[in-house]
Amino acid sequence: MTHVVLVTGVSRHIGARVASVLADDPDIDRVIGVDTVPPPSLTGDGGVPLGRTEFVRVDPRGPGIARVIADADIDTVVHMSLVSAPPRSGGRTLMKEHNVIGTMQLLGACQRSATIRRVVVRSTTAVYGSSPRDPAVFTEDAEPGELPGRGYAKDASEVEGYVRGFARRRGDVAVSTLRFANFMGPGVDSPLTRYFTQPLLPTVFGFDPRLQFVHEDDAVEVLRRMATEDHPGTFNVAGDGVLLLSQCARRAGLLPLPVPSPVFRLMGELARGVRLVDFSSEQLRLMRHGRVVDTTPLAAALGWRPKFSTAAAFDDFLRARDLAGGLPAALLEVFSQAAGSRTTGSRTTGSQAAGR
């Protein structure tokens, strides 16, 4: 039985929702939420109400997390604090310290705890990468065509390595690693959702990648179940079905702008520089080769399937966002300059069939 739950990353939307739903469970005595900054609901900036969740401000890189676990006799940890994009201050270095060093500190504290019985870790399907050598569908034991070399995917791969080591050392603890497809839904704010909130959608010429999404409601339900039941192992989490990028554009009423891969990369650099849209190298590869995962083991373990398919999750996101209106002038200028500087004389090689 779950008595005291620690949820990390509660200042972000999904983490706050997980803490809130666990706090509503009468069978759980206490829910303690930790993060580096207070959640919006506590600062008067809206956000998800945390209910009876007790918030503690903790730097994940320091020893504070160990004191929280020891003082509160935590028996279940839900680790949600991996960040997918560098913060405006601190950049990539701070992001890696937060993701990797923070997880190491958390697992070290769990290793020393006599009360920990269950650990649930949010990971990402980005650990599989995106390359032309990928299988049509990734299973949990599949190897990536190209190992992630940087960014969020590399952080998540390192985190999973530390989680596996912890699971070997603490065989008495049920350890669940959840590889989520890209979150989608009314409250999700991510590099990918920001990408789809532009009337003009840059795409890589010659490619139409297959994409999968998981609705935020389904993500929260999976995390709730994992936090209150023992399901050790690694599981892919995604909505049923796939969408091609071209189908996403049509459903959103967006105008695609096919450009050569070098131009897409340049757009990402320019847009990131003026803090409009974050086109990371990971997103560039995803926009070329896509990624699809198998979710059969999750359905078998939980006896449950997501309420929202990939298409339904994307449609719900669209309904909640106002995608009409003109393209911001600054972004239009960025795209125009990038296309004008690289298109002439550029030669694009390779193509990808829509269905792969």
Secondary structure, DSSP 8 states (H G I E B T S, - for coil): ---EEEEE-TTSHHHHHHHHHHHT-TT--EEEEEESS--HHHHTS-----TT-EEEE--TTSTHHHHHHHHHT--EEEE----SS--TTTHHHHHHIIIIIHHHHHHHHHHH-SS--EEEEEEEGGGG---TT--SSB-TT---SS---SHHHHHHHHHHHHHHHHHHH-TTSEEEEEEE-EEESTT---HHHHHTT-SEEEEETT---EE-EEEHHHHHHHHHHHHHS---EEEEE--SS-EEHHHHHHHHT-EEEEE-HHHHHHHHHHHHHTTS----HHHHHHHHH---B--HHHHHHHT---SS-HHHHHHHHHHHS---S---HHHHHHHHHHHHHHSTT--------S--
